[in-house]
Amino acid sequence: MASQTSRDRQRTAPVEVVEAVTPSTTPSTTPTADADYEVLVSQTTVDRRLLRGPFATNVWGGRYEVERFAGEGSQGATFIGTDRKTGAKVALKLFDLGKAKDWKAQELFDREVMTLKRLNHRGIPQFMDVVSDDDTGARVLVMTHVAGETLGALVAREKTVPEKRLWSLLVDAGAILAVVHGEGVVHRDLKPDNFILRPDGTLAIVDFGGVGLVRAQAGSTVVGTFGYMAPEQLYGAQTPATDLYALGATMLTLATGKSPEHQPRDGLAIDVDAAAPWLSTSLKTLLTQLLSPDPKDRPKDGAALVLALKSIATTRGPQGAKSPAKAPDAVVNADGSVEAIWREDDIDDAFRATGGVLGVVFSVMGMLATVGLGRLLIPFILTVIAAIVGGDDRRKLLALRDVVRARSADAQRLLMHSADASAQVINRVGDRQRQRHESKREKQERKRAERLQWIKDHAERVVKDQVDKKLDQRRRQQGFWRQ
């Protein structure tokens, strides 16, 4: 299935076609380099008959030195190497025509090349070259290498991603998709493994091997990864809103650490509120829109998503209060980079996000500090000093000691009151969450009971109809014989 091809496809960037270089024109290599190349190739299932002509040595096309194996899909393998001409790191995507099930695979390769030639954004691999061998049909797409960690690896390591980072990733992804959709194409296979988080914190989208033209009507080709595919992809349709569904599924995966197929559902839609009740209302609302089964209910394209993010960032609640969501204001620079300006202070966000938990923590810490310093340590130090000095200084120090003790006792009582108030806030939040969950469970149970009752009634009607039909047939038969 084409979706499997897209799932395994590795990230790389295209390049201009160069003439095949025969072994005689390829730079000579040492026996050690040849041995390393043999070990490298042995890690793949690449047909060895392809490794001749421009691919006879580890310097492909006489220019790109292959250094390590990156991954393999159903139509070839991806390697990381160095451009000997510029010294830049490159990704080399080897297309094995012999593995292609039909000519559609060749069409997807050509479409990826043409798309990367048109796209120009720092969040997208840049097309460099295509090296080909007409004798074997082997072709290699060469593009700039995007260094960093995939979001899939990030969530596997950190389990969940904080909300503030999710907003930043949404802003970056929206700006990149605005460029992609502006060219009239759809990525079609967005998922955590196809997003790269660079060391500088910026986001990149890779693996355009499944890219397709915008098509609202059904088609014959289905590309994507199960769970991240929008419903319309199942019958071959794709619009820019298709990518936004996959983006929403990716963000929910990062927030919860669970893939889309393991998320709770309400009918055909993923139940974002049940999946991540701790997220802010603004983010849950946005993710619910992105994950709507109907593409008409999602933002139209990447540009519309950026506008929606800006609207969230500037939205204010009643009496001019700021929105509880930690939403960024997206600024797209001339070079295509994206800056996120956060509307709330980090500490205030932490208090609001935890609903009083940090209040309890700080109350306990303050209480311990008060008891340790105000009631024990400082009075002890003042008593020791007072024993050494005499006269008025001694009386002043002892009076100061008594004041410190009294003030620390007052502070302790205030902190205890704060801890009690915070605990009450936690209890109220917990009660509200339990009530919501119980209400949702009761609703689901009612729906289940209604479905079962409908099935029972329907079965009874079917049985009754069959019985009536048989009785009617019997009566007609008996009347026939009487005649």
C-alpha positions as CSV (number, residue, x, y, z in Angstrom):
1,M,0.0,0.0,0.0
2,A,1.3,3.5,-0.7
3,S,0.9,4.4,2.9
4,Q,3.5,1.9,3.8
5,T,5.9,3.5,1.3
6,S,5.3,6.9,2.8
7,R,5.7,5.7,6.3
8,D,9.2,4.3,5.6
9,R,10.4,7.0,3.3
10,Q,13.3,8.9,4.8
11,R,13.9,12.7,4.9
12,T,16.1,14.1,2.2
13,A,16.3,17.0,-0.4
14,P,16.4,16.9,-4.2
15,V,19.1,18.1,-6.7
16,E,19.6,18.8,-10.4
17,V,20.3,15.9,-12.7
18,V,23.9,15.3,-13.5
19,E,25.4,13.0,-16.1
20,A,26.2,9.5,-14.9
21,V,29.8,9.2,-13.9
22,T,31.5,6.1,-15.1
23,P,34.1,4.4,-12.8
24,S,36.9,5.8,-14.9
25,T,35.9,9.3,-14.0
26,T,35.1,8.7,-10.4
27,P,37.7,9.8,-7.9
28,S,39.9,7.0,-6.8
29,T,39.3,5.5,-3.4
30,T,41.5,3.6,-1.0
31,P,41.0,0.0,-0.1
32,T,39.9,1.2,3.4
33,A,37.2,3.4,1.9
34,D,36.1,0.5,-0.3
35,A,35.8,-1.8,2.7
36,D,33.8,0.9,4.7
37,Y,31.5,1.3,1.7
38,E,30.9,-2.4,1.5
39,V,30.1,-2.5,5.2
40,L,27.7,0.5,4.8
41,V,25.9,-1.1,1.9
42,S,25.6,-4.4,3.7
43,Q,23.3,-2.7,6.2
44,T,20.7,-2.2,3.5
45,T,18.7,-4.4,1.1
46,V,19.8,-2.3,-1.9
47,D,20.3,-4.3,-5.0
48,R,24.0,-4.6,-5.5
49,R,23.6,-4.4,-9.3
50,L,22.7,-0.7,-8.8
51,L,26.1,0.0,-7.2
52,R,28.0,0.7,-10.4
53,G,28.6,3.6,-12.7
54,P,28.1,6.8,-10.6
55,F,27.5,4.6,-7.5
56,A,30.4,2.2,-7.9
57,T,32.3,3.9,-4.9
58,N,31.3,5.8,-1.8
59,V,31.6,9.0,-3.8
60,W,28.4,9.1,-5.7
61,G,28.3,11.1,-8.9
62,G,32.0,12.0,-8.3
63,R,30.9,14.6,-5.7
64,Y,28.8,13.3,-2.8
65,E,30.7,11.1,-0.3
66,V,28.4,8.6,1.4
67,E,29.2,8.4,5.1
68,R,26.4,6.6,7.0
69,F,23.1,4.8,6.5
70,A,20.1,6.7,7.7
71,G,17.1,4.5,7.0
72,E,15.3,2.4,4.4
73,G,11.9,2.3,2.8
74,S,10.1,0.1,0.4
75,Q,11.6,1.9,-2.7
76,G,15.1,2.5,-1.6
77,A,17.4,3.7,1.1
78,T,18.6,7.1,2.6
79,F,22.2,8.0,3.4
80,I,23.9,10.9,5.0
81,G,27.1,12.3,3.4
82,T,29.2,15.3,2.5
83,D,29.3,17.4,-0.6
84,R,33.0,17.4,-1.6
85,K,32.6,20.6,-3.5
86,T,31.1,22.7,-0.7
87,G,31.8,20.6,2.4
88,A,28.1,20.8,3.3
89,K,26.2,17.8,4.9
90,V,23.7,16.3,2.5
91,A,21.0,13.6,2.5
92,L,21.0,11.2,-0.3
93,K,17.8,9.3,-1.1
94,L,18.4,6.3,-3.4
95,F,15.4,5.3,-5.5
96,D,15.4,1.7,-6.6
97,L,13.2,1.3,-9.6
98,G,13.3,-2.5,-9.2
99,K,11.4,-2.2,-5.9
100,A,8.7,-0.1,-7.2
101,K,5.3,-1.9,-7.5
102,D,4.2,0.3,-10.4
103,W,5.1,3.5,-12.3
104,K,3.3,5.6,-9.6
105,A,6.4,5.3,-7.5
106,Q,8.5,6.9,-10.3
107,E,5.9,9.6,-10.5
108,L,6.1,10.3,-6.8
109,F,9.9,10.6,-7.0
110,D,9.7,13.1,-9.9
111,R,7.0,15.0,-8.0
112,E,9.1,15.2,-4.9
113,V,12.0,16.6,-7.0
114,M,9.8,19.2,-8.7
115,T,8.2,20.3,-5.4
116,L,11.5,20.8,-3.6
117,K,12.8,22.8,-6.5
118,R,9.8,25.2,-6.0
119,L,9.8,25.4,-2.2
120,N,12.1,27.9,-0.5
121,H,11.9,28.1,3.3
122,R,14.4,27.5,6.0
123,G,12.1,24.9,7.5
124,I,12.2,22.7,4.3
125,P,15.2,20.7,3.0
126,Q,16.6,22.5,0.0
127,F,16.9,20.8,-3.4
128,M,20.5,20.3,-4.6
129,D,20.9,17.6,-7.2
130,V,19.8,14.3,-8.8
131,V,22.3,11.7,-9.7
132,S,21.1,9.0,-12.1
133,D,22.3,5.9,-13.9
134,D,20.3,5.3,-17.1
135,D,21.6,1.7,-17.4
136,T,20.2,0.5,-14.1
137,G,17.4,3.1,-13.5
138,A,18.9,4.0,-10.1
139,R,18.4,7.6,-9.1
140,V,19.5,9.6,-6.1
141,L,17.9,12.7,-4.8
142,V,20.4,14.9,-3.0
143,M,19.3,17.7,-0.6
144,T,20.5,19.6,2.3
145,H,20.7,17.6,5.5
146,V,18.5,18.8,8.4
147,A,20.3,18.1,11.6
148,G,18.3,17.7,14.8
149,E,15.9,15.3,16.6
150,T,12.6,14.1,15.2
151,L,9.5,14.9,17.3
152,G,8.9,11.2,17.4
153,A,12.3,10.7,19.2
154,L,11.5,13.7,21.4
155,V,8.2,12.4,22.7
156,A,9.8,8.9,23.1
157,R,12.4,10.5,25.3
158,E,10.4,13.0,27.3
159,K,7.1,11.1,27.2
160,T,5.1,14.3,27.0
161,V,5.8,17.9,25.7
162,P,4.8,21.0,27.7
163,E,2.0,23.2,26.4
164,K,4.2,26.2,25.8
165,R,6.5,24.2,23.4
166,L,3.4,22.9,21.6
167,W,2.3,26.5,20.8
168,S,5.8,27.3,19.5
169,L,5.8,24.1,17.3
170,L,2.3,25.0,16.0
171,V,3.5,28.5,15.0
172,D,6.6,27.1,13.2
173,A,4.6,24.3,11.5
174,G,1.9,26.8,10.4
175,A,4.4,29.1,8.7
176,I,6.1,26.2,6.9
177,L,2.8,24.8,5.7
178,A,1.7,28.2,4.5
179,V,4.6,28.1,2.0
180,V,3.8,24.5,1.0
181,H,0.1,25.1,0.5
182,G,0.8,28.3,-1.3
183,E,2.4,26.2,-4.1
184,G,-0.8,24.2,-4.5
185,V,0.6,20.9,-3.0
186,V,-0.1,18.8,0.1
187,H,2.5,16.9,2.1
188,R,0.1,14.0,2.9
189,D,2.3,12.3,5.4
190,L,2.9,14.6,8.4
191,K,3.7,12.7,11.6
192,P,6.1,13.1,14.5
193,D,8.9,11.3,12.6
194,N,8.6,13.8,9.7
195,F,9.2,16.9,11.9
196,I,12.8,17.8,12.8
197,L,13.5,20.0,15.9
198,R,16.8,21.7,15.1
199,P,19.4,22.3,17.9
200,D,18.4,26.0,17.8
201,G,14.8,25.1,18.6
202,T,13.3,25.8,15.2
203,L,11.2,23.3,13.4
204,A,11.6,21.7,9.9
205,I,9.3,19.4,7.9
206,V,11.0,16.7,5.9
207,D,10.1,13.7,3.6
208,F,8.2,15.1,0.8
209,G,8.1,11.7,-1.0
210,G,4.3,11.5,-0.7
211,V,3.6,15.1,-1.8
212,G,0.5,15.5,-4.0
213,L,-1.4,18.2,-5.8
214,V,-4.5,19.6,-4.1
215,R,-7.5,17.4,-5.0
216,A,-10.9,17.7,-3.3
217,Q,-12.4,14.8,-5.3
218,A,-11.7,11.1,-4.7
219,G,-8.6,9.6,-6.3
220,S,-6.9,6.2,-6.8
221,T,-3.8,6.8,-4.7
222,V,-3.8,6.7,-0.9
223,V,-0.7,8.1,0.8
224,G,-0.2,8.5,4.5
225,T,0.3,6.9,7.9
226,F,-2.5,5.3,9.8
227,G,-3.7,7.4,12.7
228,Y,-2.4,10.6,11.2
229,M,-4.4,10.4,8.0
230,A,-7.4,12.6,7.7
231,P,-10.7,10.7,6.9
232,E,-10.8,12.1,3.3
233,Q,-7.4,10.5,2.6
234,L,-9.0,7.1,2.8
235,Y,-10.7,7.7,-0.5
236,G,-7.8,9.5,-2.2
237,A,-8.8,13.1,-1.7
238,Q,-6.4,15.7,-0.2
239,T,-6.6,19.4,0.5
240,P,-4.4,21.7,2.6
241,A,-6.8,20.9,5.5
242,T,-5.6,17.3,5.2
243,D,-2.2,18.3,6.4
244,L,-3.7,20.3,9.3
245,Y,-5.5,17.2,10.6
246,A,-2.1,15.3,10.6
247,L,-0.6,18.3,12.4
248,G,-3.3,18.2,15.1
249,A,-2.8,14.5,15.5
250,T,0.9,15.0,15.9
251,M,0.5,17.8,18.5
252,L,-1.9,15.6,20.5
253,T,0.6,12.8,20.4
254,L,3.2,15.1,21.8
255,A,0.9,16.4,24.5
256,T,-0.2,12.9,25.7
257,G,2.6,10.6,24.7
258,K,0.0,8.4,22.9
259,S,-0.5,7.8,19.2
260,P,-3.8,8.7,17.6
261,E,-5.2,5.2,17.5
262,H,-4.9,5.0,21.3
263,Q,-6.8,8.3,21.9
264,P,-10.4,8.3,23.2
265,R,-13.0,9.1,20.6
266,D,-16.4,10.7,20.5
267,G,-18.0,9.1,17.4
268,L,-15.6,9.6,14.5
269,A,-13.7,12.4,16.1
270,I,-10.9,12.2,18.7
271,D,-12.1,13.5,22.0
272,V,-9.4,16.0,22.8
273,D,-10.9,17.1,26.1
274,A,-10.9,13.5,27.4
275,A,-7.4,12.8,25.9
276,A,-5.7,15.9,27.5
277,P,-8.0,17.6,30.1
278,W,-4.9,19.5,31.5
279,L,-4.4,21.6,28.4
280,S,-5.7,25.2,28.2
281,T,-9.1,25.7,26.8
282,S,-7.7,27.6,23.8
283,L,-5.3,24.8,22.8
284,K,-8.0,22.1,23.3
285,T,-10.4,24.1,21.1
286,L,-7.8,24.6,18.4
287,L,-6.8,20.9,18.4
288,T,-10.5,19.9,18.3
289,Q,-10.8,22.0,15.1
290,L,-7.7,20.6,13.5
291,L,-8.9,17.0,14.3
292,S,-12.4,17.5,13.0
293,P,-13.5,14.6,10.6
294,D,-15.0,17.2,8.3
295,P,-12.3,19.2,6.5
296,K,-14.7,22.2,6.3
297,D,-14.5,22.5,10.1
298,R,-10.7,22.8,10.0
299,P,-8.6,25.9,9.1
300,K,-8.4,26.2,5.3
301,D,-4.6,25.9,5.1
302,G,-1.3,26.8,6.8
303,A,-1.8,30.6,6.3
304,A,-5.3,30.3,8.0
305,L,-3.7,28.4,10.9
306,V,-1.1,31.2,11.4
307,L,-4.0,33.8,11.4
308,A,-5.9,31.6,14.0
309,L,-2.8,31.5,16.2
310,K,-2.4,35.2,16.0
311,S,-6.0,35.6,17.0
312,I,-5.6,33.3,20.0
313,A,-2.5,35.3,21.1
314,T,-4.3,38.6,21.1
315,T,-7.6,37.3,22.5
316,R,-8.5,38.8,25.9
317,G,-11.1,37.5,28.4
318,P,-13.7,39.4,30.4
319,Q,-12.8,42.8,31.8
320,G,-9.7,42.9,29.6
321,A,-8.1,39.9,31.3
322,K,-5.7,37.9,29.2
323,S,-6.7,34.6,27.7
324,P,-5.8,31.7,30.0
325,A,-4.1,30.0,27.0
326,K,-0.4,30.5,26.7
327,A,-0.7,31.5,23.1
328,P,2.1,33.1,21.0
329,D,2.0,35.9,18.6
330,A,3.4,34.6,15.3
331,V,5.9,36.9,13.5
332,V,7.1,35.6,10.1
333,N,10.4,37.3,9.2
334,A,11.5,38.1,5.7
335,D,13.8,35.1,5.7
336,G,10.9,32.8,6.6
337,S,11.9,32.3,10.2
338,V,9.2,32.4,12.9
339,E,9.3,34.1,16.2
340,A,6.9,33.3,19.0
341,I,6.1,36.1,21.5
342,W,4.5,34.7,24.6
343,R,1.8,36.7,26.3
344,E,2.2,35.6,29.9
345,D,5.0,35.3,32.3
346,D,6.3,31.8,32.8
347,I,5.8,31.7,36.5
348,D,2.2,33.0,36.3
349,D,1.5,30.4,33.6
350,A,2.8,27.7,35.9
351,F,0.5,28.7,38.7
352,R,-2.5,29.0,36.3
353,A,-1.7,25.7,34.6
354,T,-1.5,23.7,37.9
355,G,-4.6,25.3,39.5
356,G,-3.0,25.7,43.0
357,V,-0.6,22.8,43.2
358,L,2.5,25.0,43.1
359,G,0.8,27.2,45.7
360,V,0.8,24.2,48.1
361,V,4.5,23.4,47.2
362,F,5.7,27.0,47.9
363,S,3.6,27.2,51.0
364,V,5.3,24.1,52.4
365,M,8.7,25.4,51.4
366,G,8.0,28.8,53.0
367,M,6.7,27.1,56.1
368,L,9.9,25.1,56.5
369,A,12.0,28.1,55.9
370,T,10.0,30.1,58.4
371,V,10.3,27.4,61.1
372,G,13.9,26.7,60.4
373,L,15.1,30.3,60.2
374,G,12.5,32.5,61.9
375,R,11.8,30.3,64.9
376,L,15.0,28.4,65.4
377,L,18.2,29.5,63.7
378,I,17.9,33.3,63.8
379,P,16.7,33.4,67.4
380,F,19.5,31.0,68.4
381,I,22.1,33.2,66.7
382,L,20.7,36.4,68.4
383,T,20.7,34.6,71.8
384,V,24.4,33.6,71.4
385,I,25.4,37.1,70.4
386,A,23.4,38.6,73.3
387,A,25.3,36.4,75.7
388,I,28.6,37.8,74.6
389,V,27.7,41.5,74.6
390,G,26.1,43.4,77.5
391,G,24.1,46.5,78.5
392,D,21.8,48.1,76.0
393,D,23.1,46.0,73.1
394,R,22.1,42.8,74.9
395,R,18.6,44.1,75.6
396,K,18.2,45.2,72.0
397,L,19.3,41.8,70.6
398,L,16.9,39.9,73.0
399,A,14.0,42.2,72.0
400,L,14.9,41.7,68.3
401,R,14.9,37.9,69.0
402,D,11.4,38.1,70.4
403,V,10.2,40.2,67.5
404,V,11.6,37.6,65.0
405,R,9.9,34.8,66.8
406,A,6.5,36.7,66.8
407,R,6.8,37.6,63.2
408,S,7.7,34.1,62.2
409,A,4.7,32.7,64.1
410,D,2.5,35.1,62.2
411,A,4.1,34.2,58.9
412,Q,3.6,30.5,59.7
413,R,-0.1,31.0,60.4
414,L,-0.5,32.9,57.1
415,L,1.3,30.2,55.2
416,M,-0.9,27.5,56.8
417,H,-3.9,29.5,55.7
418,S,-2.5,29.8,52.2
419,A,-1.8,26.0,52.1
420,D,-5.4,25.3,53.2
421,A,-6.8,27.6,50.6
422,S,-4.6,26.0,47.9
423,A,-5.7,22.5,49.0
424,Q,-9.3,23.6,48.7
425,V,-8.7,24.8,45.2
426,I,-7.2,21.4,44.3
427,N,-10.2,19.7,45.8
428,R,-12.6,21.9,43.8
429,V,-10.7,21.3,40.6
430,G,-10.7,17.6,41.3
431,D,-14.4,17.6,42.0
432,R,-15.1,19.4,38.7
433,Q,-13.0,17.0,36.8
434,R,-14.7,14.0,38.4
435,Q,-18.1,15.5,37.7
436,R,-17.2,16.1,34.0
437,H,-15.9,12.6,33.7
438,E,-19.0,11.1,35.4
439,S,-21.3,13.2,33.2
440,K,-19.4,12.0,30.1
441,R,-19.5,8.4,31.3
442,E,-23.2,8.6,31.9
443,K,-23.7,10.1,28.5
444,Q,-21.7,7.3,26.9
445,E,-23.7,4.7,28.9
446,R,-27.0,6.2,27.7
447,K,-25.8,6.2,24.1
448,R,-24.7,2.6,24.5
449,A,-28.0,1.6,26.1
450,E,-29.9,3.4,23.3
451,R,-27.9,1.5,20.7
452,L,-28.5,-1.8,22.4
453,Q,-32.2,-1.1,22.7
454,W,-32.3,-0.1,19.0
455,I,-30.5,-3.3,18.1
456,K,-32.9,-5.3,20.2
457,D,-36.0,-3.6,18.8
458,H,-34.6,-4.0,15.3
459,A,-34.0,-7.7,15.8
460,E,-37.5,-8.2,17.2
461,R,-39.0,-6.5,14.2
462,V,-36.9,-8.6,11.8
463,V,-37.9,-11.8,13.6
464,K,-41.6,-10.8,13.7
465,D,-41.5,-9.9,10.0
466,Q,-40.0,-13.3,9.2
467,V,-42.6,-15.1,11.2
468,D,-45.4,-13.2,9.7
469,K,-44.0,-13.9,6.2
470,K,-43.8,-17.6,6.9
471,L,-47.3,-17.7,8.3
472,D,-48.6,-15.8,5.3
473,Q,-46.9,-18.2,2.9
474,R,-48.3,-21.2,4.8
475,R,-51.8,-19.8,4.6
476,R,-51.5,-19.2,0.9
477,Q,-50.2,-22.7,0.4
478,Q,-53.1,-24.2,2.5
479,G,-55.6,-22.2,0.5
480,F,-54.1,-23.4,-2.8
481,W,-54.5,-27.1,-1.8
482,R,-58.1,-26.6,-0.7
483,Q,-58.9,-25.3,-4.2
